[in-house]
């Protein structure tokens, strides 16, 4: 063809260049859409299994790629405590996010106490240290009062609407009630959660000789303890009657007691409510919660019994007394000098019969092939079950603790950085990656993941974890609630006072009296400062303790018999009840 017109020549030349560029793109995949290619690579190789089809996973990724365009090249920093789930996010999902979005994402892992310290520093100084935090929902009472955290409800409907995924599906999250304030607003997005349950050696409990021996001594069956009386009987039985199994010394109880901040978690993580210290109500007792703090509306009015609280009530003193007695009588001698993280893996060593206060985050330590608590087929010799309750507990009260690490956005973070971090928070909790993350870290957050065949298939290896989270019983396990006006300030009081009872410096009653009074003083200062507006503490005037004991609910007066008849249930019957949708 002979082209003589100048304009036509330009068109031909332009077409030739376009064709050449097109051929170059075909020859060099790096020049194609690298973000879509990266998403496809990750969906095919890493994000399996998923509750979504690969097609729907790619739709989520395509939305993410588009939403991230304005932030490409930014360097965003987020932080969490060091847990298996967060290690997976930090090492794998952060890399995937960076490749898929073009946002350079760094996910730091530090100690839980350090996370809180950084968070507090940012709250107080207004200086942006991290662009987003994964911190425990235990701080919900702090977050909604201090006006330093962005209410996600407002953010998703307002300035963050353009970066909020249409497939986020909040109703699918199983822990939203824990991250919602009294104002009805969502303040945090759950990223991982694990419960504090009862753990026991199923293989030992099934032995006919031990069942017969236990029944002859106590008059009821060896099984999962329903109450603390049965737990104590079983602890006594294995420690002092059985003594040895397969030539090894065995213990009927495991715990930890070192004077350390983690000793506070041992109690604030619902130990008092397990004994029956608070009021009925889920996710937390009202008006008195598991810390013993009473509220009037949303305003804390006291922790001491004389102000209507229950921190130093008979049920609380009973709970502390039992903790000390069992630690000294039935646990390995070295347990008293251990912290939370040191004690957690000990049952995997094979000489512990049961543990009343066991975090499912340690499940990963219990399923490794070749360890004493796993058989030669790779199946667990142990099981987990609901925690037993103390004699003050009543139906309708929370029964245990659930840790819910949740995404938290700060008002002091510049908007563009906050938006980019919010994209990452949604990515690591999205249906595209959440099932694989659950199978890696054993910390489920979505109902859709729990309903998958993959969870059914893995259930036998996880010793009851899947059955627990699928059961209606799980609603009785919850994190610290909104009655606690300042978690960091109040939490540190617990381990300091409890430690004095453990060492014998003070009686349990004296230790809890000091704790309750200390909490009241802190809350009084918060009230004077007006922290929380209408929800700021307003302490009740002190009255005689009997006045409050005569009122309905908590604080409850001392009961005559704190060790009623032991009661147990067969584990297999319990699991069957859960599978049929019954709580117990």
C-alpha positions in Angstrom: 0.0 0.0 0.0 1.3 3.5 -0.9 0.2 6.2 1.5 0.8 9.7 0.5 -1.3 11.7 3.0 0.8 13.1 5.9 -1.9 12.3 8.4 -2.3 8.7 7.1 1.5 8.2 7.5 1.3 9.3 11.1 -1.5 6.8 11.7 0.5 4.0 10.2 3.5 4.9 12.2 1.4 5.1 15.4 -0.2 1.7 14.6 3.2 0.2 14.1 4.4 1.5 17.5 1.3 0.2 19.1 1.8 -3.2 17.5 5.4 -3.3 18.6 4.5 -2.4 22.2 1.8 -5.0 22.2 4.3 -7.6 21.0 6.7 -6.5 23.6 4.1 -6.9 26.3 3.3 -10.4 25.1 7.0 -11.2 25.0 7.7 -9.8 28.5 5.0 -10.7 31.1 6.5 -8.1 33.5 5.1 -5.4 31.3 1.6 -6.8 31.6 -0.7 -6.1 34.5 1.7 -7.2 37.2 -0.9 -6.7 40.0 -3.5 -9.0 38.4 -0.8 -11.5 37.6 0.4 -11.4 41.2 -3.1 -11.9 42.5 -3.7 -14.9 40.3 -0.3 -16.4 41.4 -1.2 -16.0 45.1 -4.8 -17.3 44.6 -3.5 -20.4 42.8 -0.6 -21.2 45.1 -1.2 -19.9 48.6 -4.8 -18.8 49.2 -6.2 -22.4 49.1 -8.4 -23.8 50.5 -10.9 -20.9 50.6 -14.7 -20.7 51.3 -14.8 -18.9 47.9 -14.3 -20.2 44.4 -11.1 -19.0 42.7 -13.3 -16.9 40.4 -14.8 -15.1 43.4 -11.3 -14.8 45.1 -10.1 -13.0 41.9 -13.1 -10.7 42.1 -12.1 -9.7 45.6 -8.5 -9.2 44.4 -9.6 -7.1 41.4 -11.5 -4.8 43.7 -8.4 -4.5 46.0 -6.1 -3.8 43.1 -8.4 -0.9 41.9 -8.9 0.5 45.4 -5.1 0.5 46.1 -4.2 2.5 42.9 -4.0 5.9 44.7 -1.6 4.4 47.4 0.9 2.6 45.2 4.4 3.2 46.3 3.4 4.2 49.9 5.2 2.5 52.8 2.7 1.5 55.4 3.6 0.0 58.8 1.3 -2.0 61.1 2.0 -4.0 64.3 0.7 -6.9 66.3 1.8 -9.3 69.0 3.7 -12.4 68.1 1.3 -15.3 67.5 1.4 -18.0 64.9 -1.5 -16.3 63.0 0.3 -12.9 63.0 3.6 -14.6 62.0 1.7 -15.9 58.9 0.4 -12.5 58.2 3.8 -10.8 58.7 5.8 -13.3 56.6 3.4 -14.4 53.9 0.3 -12.2 53.7 2.1 -8.9 53.9 4.3 -9.9 51.0 1.3 -11.0 49.0 -0.5 -7.7 49.7 2.5 -5.7 48.6 2.8 -7.6 45.4 -0.9 -7.4 44.6 -1.4 -3.7 45.5 1.9 -2.0 45.0 1.7 -0.8 48.6 4.9 -1.5 50.6 3.5 -3.2 53.7 5.6 -3.9 56.8 3.9 -5.9 59.5 5.9 -5.8 62.7 5.7 -8.4 65.4 6.4 -7.4 69.0 5.3 -8.5 72.5 1.8 -7.9 73.6 2.8 -5.4 76.3 4.9 -3.5 73.7 1.9 -3.3 71.4 -0.1 -1.6 74.2 2.8 0.7 75.1 3.1 1.9 71.4 -0.7 2.3 71.3 -0.8 4.4 74.5 2.1 6.5 73.3 0.3 7.3 70.0 -2.9 8.0 71.9 -1.2 10.4 74.3 1.2 12.1 72.0 -0.8 12.3 68.8 2.3 11.2 66.9 1.7 8.5 64.3 3.9 5.5 65.3 2.0 2.8 63.3 -0.7 3.2 60.7 -2.8 0.4 62.2 -2.7 -1.9 65.2 -3.9 -5.4 66.0 -4.6 -5.2 69.6 -6.9 -7.1 71.9 -10.6 -6.2 72.0 -10.1 -6.2 75.8 -9.4 -2.4 75.2 -13.0 -1.8 73.8 -13.9 0.1 77.0 -10.8 2.3 76.6 -11.3 2.8 72.9 -14.8 4.1 72.9 -14.1 6.4 75.9 -10.9 8.1 74.9 -11.9 9.4 71.5 -8.5 8.5 70.0 -9.7 5.5 67.9 -11.7 5.8 64.7 -15.1 4.2 65.0 -15.1 1.8 62.0 -18.8 2.2 61.6 -18.3 5.9 60.9 -15.2 5.3 58.8 -16.8 2.7 56.5 -19.8 4.9 55.8 -17.8 8.2 55.6 -14.2 9.0 54.6 -13.2 5.3 54.2 -16.2 4.3 52.1 -14.1 4.3 48.9 -11.7 1.8 50.4 -14.2 -0.5 52.1 -14.7 -3.8 50.3 -18.2 -4.6 49.1 -17.4 -8.2 50.1 -16.2 -7.5 53.6 -19.5 -9.1 54.9 -19.4 -8.0 58.6 -22.2 -10.4 59.5 -19.9 -13.3 58.7 -17.5 -12.4 61.6 -18.2 -14.4 64.8 -16.7 -11.8 67.2 -18.3 -8.4 66.3 -20.2 -8.2 69.6 -16.9 -8.0 71.4 -15.7 -5.0 69.4 -18.8 -2.9 69.6 -19.2 -0.1 72.1 -22.3 0.7 74.2 -23.1 3.4 71.5 -23.6 0.6 69.0 -20.6 1.5 66.9 -18.0 -0.9 65.7 -14.6 0.1 66.9 -12.4 -2.8 65.9 -12.4 -5.6 63.3 -11.6 -9.1 64.5 -8.4 -10.5 63.0 -7.9 -13.7 65.1 -9.5 -15.2 68.1 -8.9 -18.1 70.5 -10.7 -19.3 73.6 -9.6 -20.3 77.1 -10.9 -23.9 77.6 -10.5 -27.0 79.6 -7.8 -29.4 78.3 -7.4 -33.1 79.4 -5.8 -36.4 78.5 -8.7 -38.2 76.8 -6.7 -41.5 76.6 -6.1 -41.6 80.3 -9.7 -40.7 81.1 -10.8 -43.6 78.9 -8.8 -46.2 80.7 -11.1 -48.7 82.5 -8.7 -49.2 85.4 -8.6 -45.5 86.1 -12.3 -45.1 85.7 -13.0 -47.9 88.1 -10.5 -46.5 90.7 -12.0 -43.0 90.4 -15.6 -44.2 90.7 -14.8 -46.3 93.8 -13.2 -43.3 95.6 -15.5 -40.4 94.6 -18.8 -42.2 93.7 -19.2 -40.6 90.3 -17.7 -41.1 86.8 -14.3 -39.9 85.7 -15.1 -37.5 82.9 -15.1 -33.8 81.8 -15.7 -31.8 85.0 -18.8 -29.7 85.0 -17.9 -27.9 88.3 -14.8 -27.0 90.2 -15.4 -29.7 92.8 -15.0 -32.4 90.1 -11.9 -30.6 88.8 -10.3 -30.7 92.2 -11.2 -34.3 92.7 -9.6 -35.3 89.4 -6.5 -33.2 90.2 -6.2 -35.0 93.6 -6.8 -38.3 91.9 -4.1 -38.1 89.3 -1.5 -36.3 91.5 -1.8 -38.4 94.7 -3.5 -41.6 93.7 -2.4 -42.5 90.2 1.0 -40.7 90.7 2.7 -42.5 87.8 1.7 -43.6 84.3 4.1 -45.5 82.1 6.9 -44.9 84.6 6.5 -41.1 84.6 5.4 -38.9 87.4 2.0 -37.3 86.5 0.2 -34.2 87.8 -3.5 -33.5 87.9 -3.2 -29.8 87.2 -1.1 -27.2 85.3 -0.8 -23.5 85.8 1.7 -20.7 86.2 2.5 -18.2 89.0 5.5 -16.0 88.4 5.2 -12.4 89.4 4.9 -11.1 85.9 2.3 -9.1 83.8 1.0 -12.4 82.4 -0.1 -13.3 85.9 -2.7 -10.5 85.6 -4.1 -12.1 82.4 -4.5 -15.3 84.4 -7.2 -13.5 86.4 -8.6 -10.7 84.1 -9.2 -13.4 81.5 -12.4 -14.3 83.2 -11.2 -16.5 86.1 -13.5 -14.7 88.5 -16.5 -15.1 86.3 -15.7 -18.8 86.0 -16.1 -19.0 89.7 -19.4 -17.1 89.5 -18.4 -13.6 90.7 -20.3 -11.4 88.3 -23.8 -10.9 87.0 -25.7 -12.7 84.3 -25.3 -11.3 80.8 -23.5 -12.0 77.5 -21.0 -11.1 76.3 -20.3 -9.6 79.7 -22.2 -9.4 83.0 -24.3 -6.4 83.7 -24.3 -4.4 85.8 -21.3 -6.2 87.4 -18.7 -7.7 85.0 -16.0 -10.3 85.3 -13.5 -7.8 86.7 -16.0 -7.0 89.5 -16.7 -3.5 88.1 -20.2 -2.2 88.4 -21.7 0.2 85.9 -24.7 2.5 86.1 -25.7 2.7 82.5 -22.3 2.9 80.9 -20.6 4.8 83.8 -18.4 2.6 86.1 -19.4 3.2 89.7 -17.0 0.9 91.7 -15.0 -2.3 92.0 -15.2 -2.6 95.8 -18.1 -4.4 97.4 -18.8 -1.3 99.5 -19.5 0.5 96.2 -21.5 -2.3 94.7 -18.6 -4.0 92.9 -17.4 -7.5 93.3 -13.6 -7.5 92.9 -13.2 -8.3 96.6 -16.4 -10.3 97.0 -16.6 -13.8 98.5 -16.7 -15.3 95.0 -13.5 -13.5 94.0 -11.7 -14.4 97.1 -12.8 -18.0 96.6 -11.4 -17.9 93.0 -8.0 -16.6 94.1 -7.8 -19.1 97.0 -8.6 -22.1 94.7 -6.0 -20.9 92.2 -3.3 -20.8 94.9 -4.3 -24.1 96.5 -4.3 -26.0 93.2 -1.1 -24.5 92.0 0.7 -25.6 95.2 -1.0 -29.0 95.6 -1.4 -30.5 92.1 0.9 -28.7 89.6 4.6 -29.5 88.9 6.7 -27.6 91.4 8.3 -25.5 88.7 4.9 -24.1 87.6 4.9 -21.5 90.3 8.0 -19.9 88.7 6.6 -19.9 85.1 5.0 -17.2 83.0 2.1 -17.7 80.6 4.3 -18.4 77.6 6.6 -20.8 79.5 3.7 -22.8 81.0 1.6 -23.0 77.8 3.5 -25.8 76.0 4.1 -27.9 79.2 1.1 -30.3 78.8 2.5 -31.3 75.4 5.4 -33.0 77.3 3.0 -35.7 78.4 2.8 -35.7 82.2 -0.3 -33.4 82.8 -3.7 -35.0 83.2 -5.8 -31.8 82.8 -5.7 -28.0 82.8 -8.7 -25.9 83.7 -7.3 -22.7 82.2 -5.8 -23.5 78.8 -5.6 -21.2 75.8 -6.4 -22.8 72.5 -3.6 -20.7 71.0 -1.3 -23.5 72.2 -3.2 -26.1 70.1 -0.4 -25.9 67.5 2.1 -27.1 70.2 -0.2 -30.1 70.9 -0.6 -31.5 67.3 3.0 -31.9 66.3 3.8 -35.5 65.3 6.2 -37.4 67.5 5.4 -35.6 70.8 4.0 -37.6 73.8 0.5 -36.3 73.4 0.0 -37.4 69.8 -0.3 -41.1 68.8 1.6 -42.9 66.0 -1.1 -42.0 63.6 -0.8 -38.3 64.2 -4.0 -38.1 66.2 -4.2 -36.2 69.5 -4.4 -38.2 72.8 -6.0 -35.1 74.4 -9.2 -33.2 74.0 -10.5 -29.7 74.8 -13.9 -29.1 76.4 -15.9 -26.3 78.1 -14.4 -24.9 81.3 -16.0 -26.1 84.6 -17.6 -23.5 86.7 -17.4 -22.6 90.4 -20.1 -22.7 93.0 -21.2 -19.1 92.6 -21.8 -19.5 88.9 -25.4 -19.4 87.5 -26.9 -20.2 84.1 -26.8 -17.1 81.9 -23.3 -15.9 83.0 -20.2 -15.9 80.9 -18.2 -19.1 81.5 -14.8 -18.3 80.0 -12.5 -15.9 78.1 -11.9 -15.4 74.4 -9.0 -13.4 73.1 -9.9 -11.4 70.0 -7.0 -9.6 68.4 -8.6 -6.8 66.3 -7.7 -4.2 63.8 -7.7 -0.7 65.3 -7.3 2.6 63.4 -6.1 5.8 65.2 -7.4 9.3 64.6 -3.8 10.5 64.8 -2.9 8.5 61.7 -3.1 10.6 58.5 -6.1 9.8 56.4 -4.3 8.5 53.3 -2.1 6.2 55.5 -5.2 5.1 57.4 -7.0 4.2 54.2 -4.0 2.1 52.9 -3.7 0.3 56.2 -7.5 -0.4 56.2 -7.0 -2.1 52.8 -4.5 -4.5 54.4 -6.7 -5.1 57.4 -9.5 -6.1 55.1 -7.2 -8.2 53.0 -5.9 -10.4 55.9 -9.5 -10.9 57.1 -11.1 -11.4 53.7 -12.8 -14.6 52.7 -10.1 -15.1 50.0 -7.4 -15.7 52.7 -9.2 -16.3 56.0 -9.7 -20.1 55.7 -6.0 -20.7 54.9 -5.0 -18.4 57.7 -7.3 -20.3 60.1 -5.8 -23.6 59.1 -2.4 -22.1 59.7 -2.9 -20.3 63.0 -6.0 -22.1 64.4 -7.7 -18.8 65.2 -11.1 -18.7 63.3 -13.0 -15.4 62.8 -15.6 -16.2 60.1 -18.6 -18.5 60.2 -18.2 -19.2 56.5 -14.8 -20.8 57.2 -16.2 -22.8 60.1 -18.8 -24.2 57.8 -16.4 -25.6 55.2 -15.5 -29.2 54.5 -11.9 -28.3 55.1 -12.7 -27.6 58.8 -14.7 -30.8 59.0 -11.7 -32.7 57.7 -9.3 -31.2 60.1 -11.5 -31.4 63.2 -10.3 -34.8 64.4 -6.7 -33.5 64.6 -7.7 -30.4 66.6 -9.2 -32.2 69.6 -12.5 -30.4 69.8 -11.6 -26.9 68.7 -13.8 -27.0 65.6 -16.7 -28.5 67.4 -16.4 -25.8 70.1 -16.5 -23.0 67.6 -19.4 -24.6 65.7 -21.4 -25.0 68.9 -23.9 -22.6 70.5 -21.7 -22.9 73.7 -19.1 -20.5 72.3 -21.2 -17.5 73.1 -20.5 -17.9 76.8 -16.8 -17.2 76.1 -16.0 -13.5 75.7 -13.2 -11.0 76.1 -13.0 -8.2 78.6 -16.0 -5.9 78.1 -16.9 -2.2 78.1 -17.2 -1.8 81.9 -13.4 -1.5 82.1 -12.7 2.2 81.4 -9.0 2.0 80.9 -7.6 -1.4 80.4 -3.8 -0.6 80.4 -4.1 1.4 83.7 -6.3 -1.1 85.5 -4.8 -4.4 84.2 -1.3 -3.7 85.7 -2.9 -3.6 89.2 -3.9 -7.2 89.0 -0.6 -9.0 88.7 1.0 -6.9 91.4 -1.7 -7.6 94.0 -2.3 -11.3 93.0 1.4 -12.0 93.3 1.4 -10.9 96.9 -1.2 -13.6 97.6 0.7 -16.2 95.7 3.9 -15.6 97.7 1.9 -15.5 101.0 2.7 -11.9 101.7 -1.0 -11.2 102.0 -4.1 -13.4 102.4 -6.4 -13.7 99.4 -8.9 -11.4 101.0 -6.3 -8.8 101.7 -5.0 -9.0 98.2 -8.4 -8.6 96.6 -9.3 -5.7 99.0 -6.2 -3.9 97.9 -6.9 -4.6 94.3 -10.5 -3.3 94.5 -9.4 -0.2 96.4 -6.7 0.5 93.8 -9.1 0.1 91.0 -11.5 2.5 92.6 -8.8 5.1 93.0 -7.8 4.9 89.3 -11.4 5.1 88.2 -11.9 8.1 90.5 -9.1 9.9 88.8 -10.5 9.0 85.4 -13.8 10.4 86.5 -12.3 13.7 87.6 -10.6 14.0 84.2 -13.9 13.3 82.5 -12.5 10.5 80.4 -15.4 9.0 78.5 -17.9 11.9 78.8 -21.2 10.5 80.0 -19.5 7.1 80.3 -16.8 8.4 82.6 -16.5 6.7 86.0 -18.8 8.2 88.7 -18.1 6.2 91.9 -20.9 5.3 94.3 -20.7 6.5 97.8 -19.6 3.6 100.1 -22.2 1.6 102.0 -22.0 -1.3 104.3 -21.1 -4.5 102.3 -24.3 -6.2 103.7 -26.4 -3.6 101.9 -25.1 -4.8 98.5 -25.2 -8.5 99.5 -28.9 -8.0 100.1 -29.5 -6.7 96.6 -30.1 -9.1 93.6 -27.2 -10.4 91.7 -23.5 -9.5 92.3 -21.8 -9.0 94.7 -23.0 -12.3 96.2 -22.7 -13.2 99.8 -20.5 -16.1 100.9 -22.2 -19.4 100.5 -22.0 -22.2 103.1 -20.8 -25.0 100.9 -18.1 -23.9 98.4 -17.4 -27.6 97.5 -20.6 -29.2 96.4 -20.8 -32.7 94.9 -18.5 -33.2 91.9 -20.2 -33.5 88.6 -18.8 -34.8 85.3 -20.1 -35.5 81.8 -18.8 -38.0 79.2 -16.8 -36.1 76.5 -18.3 -38.0 73.6 -21.8 -37.2 74.9 -20.8 -33.5 75.1 -19.5 -33.5 71.5 -22.7 -35.1 70.3 -24.7 -32.4 71.9 -22.7 -29.8 70.2 -23.1 -31.5 66.8 -26.9 -31.5 67.4 -26.8 -27.8 68.2 -27.2 -28.0 71.9 -25.0 -26.0 74.2 -24.2 -28.9 76.6 
